[in-house]
Structures are given as C-alpha cells and as structure tokens.
Amino acid sequence: MLIVGSAAALAGCVGMTRTAPVPGDTVADTQAKFGAPTAVYAAPSGQVMEYATGPMGQYTWMAKVGPDGRLVSFEQVLTGEKFATLKIGKARKEDVLRTIGRPAETSFLSLPQLEVWSYRYKEAGVWNSMMHVHFDRSGVLSMMQNGPDPMYEERRFFLD
C-alpha cells in the first residue's frame, strides 16, 4: 500500500513539471510551456507575467516581456537577493508587484498605519521563511522584515 501511495504522489509531482521558457520565446510560447499567468503587469518597456504558486507556495516566477512581445527574462523571484533589490523609501506597491508578484497574505498594522504584504519563500534556498513588506499610507515601501514561516513551525511552540 505504501508503494502505491508513493508512486501516486510521485506521478502527481511529475505531472506538475513544466518546461521553463527561454529568452526570445513569444508570449504564446511562454504560455504554452508554463501555462496562463496568475497576473500580468504593465512595465515601462513591455509587460511582466507573474506565475505565483501562493498563497501556500514559496515560489513565484516572473516573465519579463519586451515591447516586441518576446521574452527577455524568466526567473524565480522569491529570494533574498530579489527582495534586496526593493528600495526602502522609493519602491511603490506597483514596483513590488512587478518585482516579486502578489503576496501570500496581506494585513494592516493600525498603530503605525502600515499595510503589510507577506511572502512565503525559502531563505538561502533552505529555511521556510516569510518576508513582510511594509507600506506607508501613501503606498511607499517603508520597511521589510523576515522571519520563520509560522505555517511550518511546530504547534508545540504556540500557546493555545
């Protein structure tokens, strides 16, 4: 029985395998390889197609498309390196969406008046983490904080 369950689980993973698009592919090629995007954002020189696995997933791929309708780049963006490209005091919500896509969760901190977008990701490719991106009332990035993803924390550490 265990072998049958394992085989079924493995077959499910294989079914989810997709071929990554490559620079030069058309939008149609990209969608044929990776499916319909979860969102499309206008960019100064073309558009960005988002492929998010959230709200529980830890990966989001962004396909940057040039004005000629061809793929310029395709990358997994929920990484410490990509979060570091967001500039405190300069990035706006639209910039964050074009850079790392939609959040897994949103919340609002009433006392400091901050809107918080939270992203699940693998810190250094290993640790289950969440990056919390805070926006002031005018929609400008004011701070970022990361920490462990509570979804993966053991329940014994929480008070009931």
Phi, psi and omega in degrees: 000320179297322180295318180297316179296318179294319179296320179294318179296318179295320178297323178296320178294319180296323179295337181272353181294133179234154175273124180290136175291160180236153178308137183102339176298150174280170176301318179297318178299315181300314180290328177294324181278322189240358178092183180288138179291155177280340176197158175229129181243138175289142178232158181306326180234058178128229180209165177234125177259127182262137173235086184267147177252005183289173012277347182266343183284159182250013184227141171220129177256140177241128178252111178271126183245131180282175180296341178276001179081014180250147181294129177264317179205159179216116183214153173279123191252352180274076181223156176303322180296318181288321176302323182294343179281346179282125186264119177301135178083352181238314184294140177251171181306318181298322178295318180296316179299317180291335183270311184235002175082191184286151179280161174285323182217154172230151177207177180221130176261110188289321183294311177274359180059054181239135171270136185239127172251129183245137183236127173280140177198171176260105178295128182055025180073008187232306190270135176289111188229168172229135173256126179254118183254118186256133178243140175282181184298336180269004176085018179261139179299121183251333175190163176224141178222138174241162179188183180294148177279116182300338179298333183257358180283147179290138182297336183295344180271355182255144175275138178262000000 
